[in-house]
Amino acid sequence: MVDARRSREALAEGLALSGLTVEELAGRCTALGDDVTPALLRRMVGTTAERGDHEHDVVAAALHERFLETGEPRRTPLSADLPAP
């Protein structure tokens, strides 16, 4: 299971840099085939509530796609790339 604090930090930073709203990012996650609701996404970026590797990775992938679209050289780390607690 991904470290919730490190996941929150990575996803919150990615969201802030992406220029997307929570709703837009949730829609991108849905387009990737996962049901990440705006409410779940708010919990993921605003709290250290427990989350699985898969949930983190879907959001990170959606953010990565956004950065590719905008030409940003950024990448939100996948759960396996986050430092261990």
Beta strands, then each sheet from edge to edge (+ up, - down):
end
